[in-house]
Amino acid sequence: MATNGKLEQYKENEFPHLAATGYRITSPATRAYNCFAWAAGEDDR
C-alpha cells in the first residue's frame, strides 16, 4: 500500500475507473481479510 491511502500506480492501472471514485484504503491487505465480503455486509465469517 502506498502511504497516501491509495494503491500503487500499477494496481490502479488494473482498474482504470477506480481513481475517479475518490477511493481510499482503510486498512492494509492481509491474507485473512476479505474487503469484498465487508462491502457486501458480511463481517461475521
Secondary structure, DSSP 8 states (H G I E B T S, - for coil): --TTSS--HHHHHHSTTTGGGT----S---SS--HHHHHTT----
